[in-house]
Amino acid sequence: MRHRNPYQVRDRDELRRRVDASQRVVPHNVRSLADLARVSPSAVGHLLTGERATVSEAVAQRLSAALGVPMEELFMPTASTSSDSASEEVHPSE
């Protein structure tokens, strides 16, 4: 099975700032952001802590949309595929 190149977080601190800023407009916590982006709360938490640095393009788009920012501000394409995209956590309802 061929995986698309995952997208890497550009700047973890900027991602955190965006999550914090969005909480002032629409109260988000890790769980609510995960629900909006249709990913697991642990996947969001791992991105915020740096335990995980890549997601698929689809997840990068959904997280960015949930935060109301262009995807390119938070994520950038990586040069090669990663096992992170193969083990990506999504809600079973998808």
CNS distance restraints for C-alpha pairs under 8 A (distance, minus, plus):
assign (resid   3 and name CA) (resid  81 and name CA) 6.72 0.50 0.50
assign (resid   3 and name CA) (resid  85 and name CA) 7.15 0.50 0.50
assign (resid   3 and name CA) (resid  86 and name CA) 7.19 0.50 0.50
assign (resid   4 and name CA) (resid  56 and name CA) 7.07 0.50 0.50
assign (resid   4 and name CA) (resid  57 and name CA) 7.69 0.50 0.50
assign (resid   4 and name CA) (resid  81 and name CA) 6.74 0.50 0.50
assign (resid   4 and name CA) (resid  85 and name CA) 7.96 0.50 0.50
assign (resid   5 and name CA) (resid  56 and name CA) 7.10 0.50 0.50
assign (resid   5 and name CA) (resid  57 and name CA) 7.70 0.50 0.50
assign (resid   5 and name CA) (resid  77 and name CA) 6.74 0.50 0.50
assign (resid   5 and name CA) (resid  78 and name CA) 6.22 0.50 0.50
assign (resid   5 and name CA) (resid  79 and name CA) 7.05 0.50 0.50
assign (resid   5 and name CA) (resid  80 and name CA) 5.85 0.50 0.50
assign (resid   5 and name CA) (resid  81 and name CA) 4.73 0.50 0.50
assign (resid   5 and name CA) (resid  82 and name CA) 7.42 0.50 0.50
assign (resid   6 and name CA) (resid  54 and name CA) 5.79 0.50 0.50
assign (resid   6 and name CA) (resid  55 and name CA) 5.26 0.50 0.50
assign (resid   6 and name CA) (resid  56 and name CA) 4.51 0.50 0.50
assign (resid   6 and name CA) (resid  57 and name CA) 6.09 0.50 0.50
assign (resid   6 and name CA) (resid  77 and name CA) 6.23 0.50 0.50
assign (resid   6 and name CA) (resid  78 and name CA) 6.00 0.50 0.50
assign (resid   6 and name CA) (resid  80 and name CA) 7.63 0.50 0.50
assign (resid   6 and name CA) (resid  81 and name CA) 6.03 0.50 0.50
assign (resid   6 and name CA) (resid  82 and name CA) 6.72 0.50 0.50
assign (resid   6 and name CA) (resid  84 and name CA) 7.87 0.50 0.50
assign (resid   6 and name CA) (resid  85 and name CA) 6.08 0.50 0.50
assign (resid   7 and name CA) (resid  54 and name CA) 5.23 0.50 0.50
assign (resid   7 and name CA) (resid  55 and name CA) 5.27 0.50 0.50
assign (resid   7 and name CA) (resid  56 and name CA) 5.70 0.50 0.50
assign (resid   7 and name CA) (resid  57 and name CA) 5.78 0.50 0.50
assign (resid   7 and name CA) (resid  60 and name CA) 6.71 0.50 0.50
assign (resid   7 and name CA) (resid  75 and name CA) 5.81 0.50 0.50
assign (resid   7 and name CA) (resid  76 and name CA) 5.28 0.50 0.50
assign (resid   7 and name CA) (resid  77 and name CA) 4.38 0.50 0.50
assign (resid   7 and name CA) (resid  78 and name CA) 5.63 0.50 0.50
assign (resid   8 and name CA) (resid  53 and name CA) 5.45 0.50 0.50
assign (resid   8 and name CA) (resid  54 and name CA) 4.26 0.50 0.50
assign (resid   8 and name CA) (resid  55 and name CA) 6.55 0.50 0.50
assign (resid   8 and name CA) (resid  75 and name CA) 5.32 0.50 0.50
assign (resid   8 and name CA) (resid  76 and name CA) 5.29 0.50 0.50
assign (resid   8 and name CA) (resid  77 and name CA) 6.05 0.50 0.50
assign (resid   8 and name CA) (resid  78 and name CA) 6.05 0.50 0.50
assign (resid   9 and name CA) (resid  15 and name CA) 7.76 0.50 0.50
assign (resid   9 and name CA) (resid  47 and name CA) 7.65 0.50 0.50
assign (resid   9 and name CA) (resid  53 and name CA) 5.59 0.50 0.50
assign (resid   9 and name CA) (resid  54 and name CA) 6.29 0.50 0.50
assign (resid   9 and name CA) (resid  74 and name CA) 5.86 0.50 0.50
assign (resid   9 and name CA) (resid  75 and name CA) 4.56 0.50 0.50
assign (resid   9 and name CA) (resid  76 and name CA) 6.53 0.50 0.50
assign (resid  10 and name CA) (resid  73 and name CA) 7.54 0.50 0.50
assign (resid  10 and name CA) (resid  74 and name CA) 5.48 0.50 0.50
assign (resid  10 and name CA) (resid  75 and name CA) 5.09 0.50 0.50
assign (resid  10 and name CA) (resid  76 and name CA) 6.09 0.50 0.50
assign (resid  11 and name CA) (resid  15 and name CA) 6.40 0.50 0.50
assign (resid  11 and name CA) (resid  74 and name CA) 6.84 0.50 0.50
assign (resid  12 and name CA) (resid  16 and name CA) 6.24 0.50 0.50
assign (resid  12 and name CA) (resid  47 and name CA) 7.34 0.50 0.50
assign (resid  12 and name CA) (resid  48 and name CA) 6.15 0.50 0.50
assign (resid  12 and name CA) (resid  49 and name CA) 7.64 0.50 0.50
assign (resid  12 and name CA) (resid  50 and name CA) 6.84 0.50 0.50
assign (resid  13 and name CA) (resid  17 and name CA) 6.17 0.50 0.50
assign (resid  13 and name CA) (resid  48 and name CA) 7.95 0.50 0.50
assign (resid  14 and name CA) (resid  18 and name CA) 6.14 0.50 0.50
assign (resid  14 and name CA) (resid  74 and name CA) 7.27 0.50 0.50
assign (resid  15 and name CA) (resid  19 and name CA) 6.26 0.50 0.50
assign (resid  15 and name CA) (resid  48 and name CA) 7.01 0.50 0.50
assign (resid  15 and name CA) (resid  74 and name CA) 6.26 0.50 0.50
assign (resid  16 and name CA) (resid  20 and name CA) 6.09 0.50 0.50
assign (resid  16 and name CA) (resid  48 and name CA) 6.23 0.50 0.50
assign (resid  17 and name CA) (resid  21 and name CA) 5.92 0.50 0.50
assign (resid  18 and name CA) (resid  22 and name CA) 5.99 0.50 0.50
assign (resid  18 and name CA) (resid  67 and name CA) 6.87 0.50 0.50
assign (resid  19 and name CA) (resid  23 and name CA) 6.37 0.50 0.50
assign (resid  19 and name CA) (resid  28 and name CA) 7.24 0.50 0.50
assign (resid  19 and name CA) (resid  67 and name CA) 6.76 0.50 0.50
assign (resid  20 and name CA) (resid  24 and name CA) 7.03 0.50 0.50
assign (resid  20 and name CA) (resid  28 and name CA) 7.99 0.50 0.50
assign (resid  21 and name CA) (resid  25 and name CA) 7.12 0.50 0.50
assign (resid  22 and name CA) (resid  26 and name CA) 5.75 0.50 0.50
assign (resid  22 and name CA) (resid  27 and name CA) 6.87 0.50 0.50
assign (resid  22 and name CA) (resid  28 and name CA) 6.70 0.50 0.50
assign (resid  22 and name CA) (resid  67 and name CA) 6.25 0.50 0.50
assign (resid  23 and name CA) (resid  27 and name CA) 4.08 0.50 0.50
assign (resid  23 and name CA) (resid  28 and name CA) 4.81 0.50 0.50
assign (resid  23 and name CA) (resid  29 and name CA) 7.33 0.50 0.50
assign (resid  28 and name CA) (resid  32 and name CA) 5.46 0.50 0.50
assign (resid  28 and name CA) (resid  33 and name CA) 5.82 0.50 0.50
assign (resid  29 and name CA) (resid  33 and name CA) 6.12 0.50 0.50
assign (resid  30 and name CA) (resid  34 and name CA) 6.01 0.50 0.50
assign (resid  30 and name CA) (resid  41 and name CA) 5.76 0.50 0.50
assign (resid  30 and name CA) (resid  44 and name CA) 6.34 0.50 0.50
assign (resid  30 and name CA) (resid  45 and name CA) 6.53 0.50 0.50
assign (resid  31 and name CA) (resid  35 and name CA) 6.11 0.50 0.50
assign (resid  31 and name CA) (resid  40 and name CA) 7.75 0.50 0.50
assign (resid  31 and name CA) (resid  41 and name CA) 5.05 0.50 0.50
assign (resid  32 and name CA) (resid  36 and name CA) 6.21 0.50 0.50
assign (resid  33 and name CA) (resid  37 and name CA) 6.15 0.50 0.50
assign (resid  33 and name CA) (resid  41 and name CA) 7.82 0.50 0.50
assign (resid  33 and name CA) (resid  44 and name CA) 7.76 0.50 0.50
assign (resid  33 and name CA) (resid  63 and name CA) 7.47 0.50 0.50
assign (resid  33 and name CA) (resid  66 and name CA) 6.72 0.50 0.50
assign (resid  33 and name CA) (resid  67 and name CA) 7.92 0.50 0.50
assign (resid  34 and name CA) (resid  38 and name CA) 5.69 0.50 0.50
assign (resid  34 and name CA) (resid  39 and name CA) 4.99 0.50 0.50
assign (resid  34 and name CA) (resid  40 and name CA) 5.60 0.50 0.50
assign (resid  34 and name CA) (resid  41 and name CA) 5.11 0.50 0.50
assign (resid  34 and name CA) (resid  43 and name CA) 7.89 0.50 0.50
assign (resid  34 and name CA) (resid  44 and name CA) 6.28 0.50 0.50
assign (resid  34 and name CA) (resid  63 and name CA) 7.87 0.50 0.50
assign (resid  35 and name CA) (resid  39 and name CA) 6.44 0.50 0.50
assign (resid  35 and name CA) (resid  40 and name CA) 7.41 0.50 0.50
assign (resid  35 and name CA) (resid  41 and name CA) 7.72 0.50 0.50
assign (resid  36 and name CA) (resid  62 and name CA) 7.72 0.50 0.50
assign (resid  36 and name CA) (resid  63 and name CA) 7.74 0.50 0.50
assign (resid  36 and name CA) (resid  66 and name CA) 5.97 0.50 0.50
assign (resid  37 and name CA) (resid  59 and name CA) 6.99 0.50 0.50
assign (resid  37 and name CA) (resid  62 and name CA) 4.81 0.50 0.50
assign (resid  37 and name CA) (resid  63 and name CA) 5.12 0.50 0.50
assign (resid  37 and name CA) (resid  65 and name CA) 7.85 0.50 0.50
assign (resid  37 and name CA) (resid  66 and name CA) 6.10 0.50 0.50
assign (resid  38 and name CA) (resid  62 and name CA) 7.59 0.50 0.50
assign (resid  38 and name CA) (resid  90 and name CA) 6.07 0.50 0.50
assign (resid  38 and name CA) (resid  91 and name CA) 5.83 0.50 0.50
assign (resid  38 and name CA) (resid  94 and name CA) 7.58 0.50 0.50
assign (resid  39 and name CA) (resid  43 and name CA) 6.62 0.50 0.50
assign (resid  39 and name CA) (resid  44 and name CA) 7.41 0.50 0.50
assign (resid  39 and name CA) (resid  59 and name CA) 7.47 0.50 0.50
assign (resid  39 and name CA) (resid  89 and name CA) 5.94 0.50 0.50
assign (resid  39 and name CA) (resid  90 and name CA) 4.20 0.50 0.50
assign (resid  39 and name CA) (resid  91 and name CA) 5.57 0.50 0.50
assign (resid  40 and name CA) (resid  44 and name CA) 6.78 0.50 0.50
assign (resid  40 and name CA) (resid  89 and name CA) 5.67 0.50 0.50
assign (resid  40 and name CA) (resid  90 and name CA) 5.52 0.50 0.50
assign (resid  40 and name CA) (resid  91 and name CA) 6.10 0.50 0.50
assign (resid  41 and name CA) (resid  45 and name CA) 6.14 0.50 0.50
assign (resid  42 and name CA) (resid  46 and name CA) 5.92 0.50 0.50
assign (resid  43 and name CA) (resid  47 and name CA) 6.32 0.50 0.50
assign (resid  43 and name CA) (resid  52 and name CA) 7.69 0.50 0.50
assign (resid  43 and name CA) (resid  88 and name CA) 7.74 0.50 0.50
assign (resid  43 and name CA) (resid  89 and name CA) 6.37 0.50 0.50
assign (resid  44 and name CA) (resid  48 and name CA) 6.31 0.50 0.50
assign (resid  45 and name CA) (resid  49 and name CA) 6.22 0.50 0.50
assign (resid  46 and name CA) (resid  50 and name CA) 5.88 0.50 0.50
assign (resid  46 and name CA) (resid  51 and name CA) 4.84 0.50 0.50
assign (resid  46 and name CA) (resid  52 and name CA) 5.12 0.50 0.50
assign (resid  46 and name CA) (resid  53 and name CA) 7.95 0.50 0.50
assign (resid  47 and name CA) (resid  51 and name CA) 6.30 0.50 0.50
assign (resid  47 and name CA) (resid  52 and name CA) 5.00 0.50 0.50
assign (resid  47 and name CA) (resid  53 and name CA) 5.81 0.50 0.50
assign (resid  47 and name CA) (resid  54 and name CA) 7.78 0.50 0.50
assign (resid  52 and name CA) (resid  84 and name CA) 7.75 0.50 0.50
assign (resid  54 and name CA) (resid  82 and name CA) 7.87 0.50 0.50
assign (resid  54 and name CA) (resid  84 and name CA) 6.38 0.50 0.50
assign (resid  54 and name CA) (resid  85 and name CA) 7.21 0.50 0.50
assign (resid  55 and name CA) (resid  59 and name CA) 6.05 0.50 0.50
assign (resid  55 and name CA) (resid  60 and name CA) 6.23 0.50 0.50
assign (resid  55 and name CA) (resid  84 and name CA) 6.68 0.50 0.50
assign (resid  55 and name CA) (resid  85 and name CA) 5.69 0.50 0.50
assign (resid  55 and name CA) (resid  88 and name CA) 7.03 0.50 0.50
assign (resid  56 and name CA) (resid  60 and name CA) 6.20 0.50 0.50
assign (resid  56 and name CA) (resid  85 and name CA) 5.59 0.50 0.50
assign (resid  56 and name CA) (resid  88 and name CA) 7.78 0.50 0.50
assign (resid  57 and name CA) (resid  61 and name CA) 6.12 0.50 0.50
assign (resid  58 and name CA) (resid  62 and name CA) 6.25 0.50 0.50
assign (resid  59 and name CA) (resid  63 and name CA) 6.02 0.50 0.50
assign (resid  60 and name CA) (resid  64 and name CA) 6.08 0.50 0.50
assign (resid  60 and name CA) (resid  71 and name CA) 6.43 0.50 0.50
assign (resid  60 and name CA) (resid  75 and name CA) 6.63 0.50 0.50
assign (resid  61 and name CA) (resid  65 and name CA) 6.03 0.50 0.50
assign (resid  61 and name CA) (resid  71 and name CA) 5.68 0.50 0.50
assign (resid  62 and name CA) (resid  66 and name CA) 6.06 0.50 0.50
assign (resid  63 and name CA) (resid  67 and name CA) 6.31 0.50 0.50
assign (resid  64 and name CA) (resid  68 and name CA) 5.99 0.50 0.50
assign (resid  64 and name CA) (resid  69 and name CA) 5.31 0.50 0.50
assign (resid  64 and name CA) (resid  70 and name CA) 6.05 0.50 0.50
assign (resid  64 and name CA) (resid  71 and name CA) 5.10 0.50 0.50
assign (resid  64 and name CA) (resid  74 and name CA) 7.15 0.50 0.50
assign (resid  65 and name CA) (resid  69 and name CA) 6.12 0.50 0.50
assign (resid  65 and name CA) (resid  70 and name CA) 7.19 0.50 0.50
assign (resid  65 and name CA) (resid  71 and name CA) 7.51 0.50 0.50
assign (resid  69 and name CA) (resid  73 and name CA) 6.98 0.50 0.50
assign (resid  69 and name CA) (resid  74 and name CA) 7.99 0.50 0.50
assign (resid  70 and name CA) (resid  74 and name CA) 7.45 0.50 0.50
assign (resid  71 and name CA) (resid  75 and name CA) 5.81 0.50 0.50
assign (resid  72 and name CA) (resid  76 and name CA) 6.11 0.50 0.50
assign (resid  81 and name CA) (resid  85 and name CA) 7.59 0.50 0.50
assign (resid  82 and name CA) (resid  86 and name CA) 7.41 0.50 0.50
assign (resid  83 and name CA) (resid  87 and name CA) 6.42 0.50 0.50
assign (resid  84 and name CA) (resid  88 and name CA) 5.95 0.50 0.50
assign (resid  90 and name CA) (resid  94 and name CA) 7.18 0.50 0.50
